């Protein structure tokens, strides 16, 4: 892993609520490792477009993939892009509507994605994507064939232009509102798994693997 802090630039510096910003690589990577979906923004024929997609981090790189015909990947491999990831941790209810907020952890990444053509690196990217979603699944599931690899486009984006922004804690009511007879506080929110549901065509006798039965999101940078 490279330096512990990602240097803030004019493009990545957080200006609104700068006190909530973090450029620590470990914190940025922890947020990326825990979230499942990113939103990728790009400009196509003068029109701004934002597309939700899965991703994975491997070291100092972020990977995304899709079909070769994907407009998102075709444009992303030729132009500057913006990737945003958000974890919503709770609702913050102040005594005044003006001071309501949310607790969150977010990351914004900027840069120009690179197309991966090396077969071995493509396979490693596939593993990173699978492990990011369900750690342990790669060892059990069938790996992509050469034909499937050719039918998939994989891009990588180096994490050298990134910043995090976080809010945590209770509402910040002004003194004049703190005596109002109105409840104030936080409603924590968490994404949690439910019981796995077997595929309708699953043969009898195949047990639910531990990584599915005891699934939880990875927390912390690797």
C-alpha positions as CSV (number, residue, x, y, z in Angstrom):
1,X,0.0,0.0,0.0
2,X,1.2,3.5,-0.8
3,X,1.4,6.6,1.5
4,X,-0.9,6.7,4.5
5,X,-2.5,10.0,3.4
6,X,-3.8,10.8,0.0
7,X,-2.8,14.4,-0.8
8,X,-5.8,16.7,-1.2
9,X,-5.9,18.6,-4.5
10,X,-8.1,21.4,-5.8
11,X,-10.3,18.7,-7.3
12,X,-10.6,16.4,-4.2
13,X,-10.5,18.9,-1.3
14,X,-13.8,18.9,0.7
15,X,-15.0,22.5,1.0
16,X,-18.5,22.3,2.6
17,X,-18.1,21.1,6.2
18,X,-14.3,20.6,5.7
19,X,-14.1,19.5,9.3
20,X,-15.8,16.2,8.2
21,X,-13.2,15.5,5.6
22,X,-10.6,12.7,5.8
23,X,-7.8,12.0,3.4
24,X,-6.4,9.1,5.4
25,X,-6.0,6.1,3.1
26,X,-6.9,3.6,5.7
27,X,-10.3,5.3,6.4
28,X,-11.0,5.7,2.7
29,X,-10.2,2.1,2.0
30,X,-12.4,0.9,5.0
31,X,-15.4,2.7,3.6
32,X,-14.8,1.3,0.1
33,X,-14.3,-2.2,1.5
34,X,-17.6,-2.1,3.4
35,X,-19.9,-0.7,0.8
36,X,-21.3,-2.8,-2.0
37,X,-22.5,-0.3,-4.7
38,X,-20.8,2.7,-6.2
39,X,-22.2,5.4,-8.5
40,X,-20.0,6.1,-11.5
41,X,-20.4,9.5,-13.2
42,X,-19.3,10.5,-16.7
43,X,-20.3,12.8,-19.5
44,X,-21.6,11.3,-22.7
45,X,-22.3,13.5,-25.7
46,X,-22.5,16.5,-23.4
47,X,-25.0,14.8,-21.1
48,X,-24.0,14.0,-17.5
49,X,-24.8,10.4,-16.6
50,X,-24.6,8.5,-13.2
51,X,-24.8,4.8,-13.2
52,X,-24.9,2.5,-10.1
53,X,-22.6,-0.5,-10.4
54,X,-20.6,-3.0,-8.3
55,X,-17.0,-2.6,-7.7
56,X,-14.0,-3.9,-5.7
57,X,-10.8,-2.6,-4.3
58,X,-7.5,-4.4,-4.6
59,X,-4.6,-2.6,-3.1
60,X,-4.5,0.9,-4.4
61,X,-6.8,0.2,-7.4
62,X,-10.6,0.2,-7.8
63,X,-12.1,-2.3,-10.3
64,X,-15.4,-2.1,-12.2
65,X,-16.6,-4.5,-14.9
66,X,-19.4,-5.1,-17.4
67,X,-20.2,-6.0,-21.0
68,X,-18.0,-4.7,-23.8
69,X,-21.0,-2.9,-25.3
70,X,-21.6,-1.0,-22.0
71,X,-21.8,2.7,-22.7
72,X,-20.6,3.3,-19.1
73,X,-17.4,1.3,-19.6
74,X,-16.8,2.4,-23.1
75,X,-16.9,6.1,-22.1
76,X,-15.1,5.5,-18.7
77,X,-12.1,4.0,-20.5
78,X,-11.6,7.2,-22.5
79,X,-12.4,10.0,-20.2
80,X,-12.3,11.4,-16.7
81,X,-14.8,9.8,-14.3
82,X,-16.1,10.3,-10.8
83,X,-17.0,7.4,-8.5
84,X,-19.0,8.0,-5.3
85,X,-19.7,5.5,-2.5
86,X,-21.9,6.1,0.5
87,X,-22.7,4.2,3.7
88,X,-25.8,5.5,5.5
89,X,-25.4,5.0,9.3
90,X,-28.4,6.8,10.7
91,X,-31.0,9.6,10.7
92,X,-30.3,12.6,12.9
93,X,-33.4,14.3,14.3
94,X,-32.9,17.8,15.7
95,X,-35.5,19.9,17.4
96,X,-35.7,22.2,14.4
97,X,-36.2,21.0,10.8
98,X,-33.3,23.1,9.7
99,X,-30.8,21.1,11.8
100,X,-31.9,17.6,10.8
101,X,-29.2,15.6,9.2
102,X,-27.9,12.1,8.6
103,X,-24.9,10.2,9.8
104,X,-22.9,8.8,6.9
105,X,-19.5,7.8,5.6
106,X,-18.7,8.6,2.0
107,X,-15.9,8.5,-0.5
108,X,-15.4,10.3,-3.8
109,X,-12.8,9.1,-6.3
110,X,-11.7,11.0,-9.4
111,X,-9.5,9.9,-12.3
112,X,-9.2,8.2,-15.7
113,X,-9.9,4.5,-15.7
114,X,-7.6,2.1,-17.5
115,X,-8.8,-0.8,-19.6
116,X,-7.3,-4.2,-18.5
117,X,-6.3,-6.5,-21.3
118,X,-4.0,-9.0,-19.5
119,X,-5.9,-12.2,-19.0
120,X,-4.3,-13.0,-15.6
121,X,-5.0,-9.5,-14.2
122,X,-8.6,-9.8,-15.5
123,X,-9.0,-13.0,-13.6
124,X,-7.6,-11.4,-10.4
125,X,-10.1,-8.6,-10.9
126,X,-12.9,-11.1,-11.1
127,X,-11.7,-12.7,-7.9
128,X,-11.5,-9.2,-6.2
129,X,-15.1,-8.5,-7.3
130,X,-16.5,-11.8,-6.0
131,X,-14.6,-11.6,-2.7
132,X,-15.8,-8.0,-2.2
133,X,-19.4,-9.1,-2.3
134,X,-19.1,-12.6,-0.7
135,X,-15.8,-13.5,0.8
136,X,-15.2,-17.3,0.3
137,X,-17.4,-17.7,-2.7
138,X,-14.5,-17.6,-5.2
139,X,-13.0,-20.8,-3.9
140,X,-16.3,-22.7,-4.4
141,X,-17.9,-21.2,-7.5
142,X,-16.8,-22.1,-11.1
143,X,-14.3,-19.6,-12.4
144,X,-14.8,-17.6,-15.6
145,X,-13.8,-19.3,-18.9
146,X,-11.6,-17.7,-21.5
147,X,-14.8,-17.0,-23.5
148,X,-16.4,-15.3,-20.5
149,X,-13.4,-13.2,-19.8
150,X,-13.4,-12.0,-23.4
151,X,-17.1,-11.2,-23.1
152,X,-16.3,-8.9,-20.1
153,X,-14.7,-5.5,-20.0
154,X,-12.7,-4.7,-16.8
155,X,-11.5,-1.2,-15.9
156,X,-9.3,-0.1,-13.0
157,X,-8.9,3.3,-11.4
158,X,-5.9,4.2,-9.2
159,X,-6.9,5.6,-5.8
160,X,-4.6,8.6,-5.8
161,X,-7.4,11.2,-6.1
162,X,-9.9,10.4,-3.4
163,X,-11.4,11.9,-0.3
164,X,-13.8,10.8,2.4
165,X,-16.5,12.8,4.2
166,X,-18.1,11.6,7.4
167,X,-20.7,12.7,9.9
168,X,-21.2,11.0,13.2
169,X,-22.9,11.8,16.5
170,X,-26.1,13.5,17.8
171,X,-27.9,16.6,16.4
172,X,-26.3,20.0,16.9
173,X,-29.2,22.1,18.1
174,X,-28.5,25.8,19.0
175,X,-28.9,26.7,22.7
176,X,-32.2,28.4,22.2
177,X,-33.7,25.1,20.8
178,X,-32.3,22.7,23.4
179,X,-35.1,23.5,26.0
180,X,-37.9,22.9,23.5
181,X,-40.2,19.9,24.5
182,X,-39.3,18.1,21.3
183,X,-37.6,14.7,21.1
184,X,-34.1,14.8,19.5
185,X,-31.6,12.1,18.8
186,X,-30.4,9.5,16.3
187,X,-32.1,6.6,14.6
188,X,-29.3,4.2,13.7
189,X,-29.6,2.3,10.4
190,X,-27.8,-0.9,9.4
191,X,-27.9,-3.1,6.4
192,X,-28.2,-6.7,7.5
193,X,-28.6,-10.1,5.8
194,X,-31.7,-12.3,6.0
195,X,-31.9,-16.1,5.8
196,X,-30.5,-17.4,2.5
197,X,-33.0,-18.6,0.0
198,X,-32.1,-21.7,-2.1
199,X,-32.3,-21.6,-5.9
200,X,-35.4,-23.5,-7.0
201,X,-33.3,-25.9,-9.1
202,X,-30.8,-26.7,-6.3
203,X,-30.3,-30.4,-6.0
204,X,-31.3,-31.9,-2.7
205,X,-28.6,-32.4,-0.1
206,X,-26.4,-29.3,-0.9
207,X,-26.0,-27.4,2.4
208,X,-25.9,-23.7,2.7
209,X,-22.2,-22.7,3.0
210,X,-21.1,-20.9,6.1
211,X,-20.2,-17.7,4.2
212,X,-23.8,-17.5,3.1
213,X,-25.4,-18.6,6.4
214,X,-23.3,-16.3,8.5
215,X,-22.9,-13.5,5.9
216,X,-21.9,-10.1,7.1
217,X,-20.2,-7.1,5.5
218,X,-16.5,-6.8,5.9
219,X,-15.6,-3.8,8.1
220,X,-12.1,-2.2,7.9
221,X,-9.4,-1.9,5.3
222,X,-7.4,-4.9,4.0
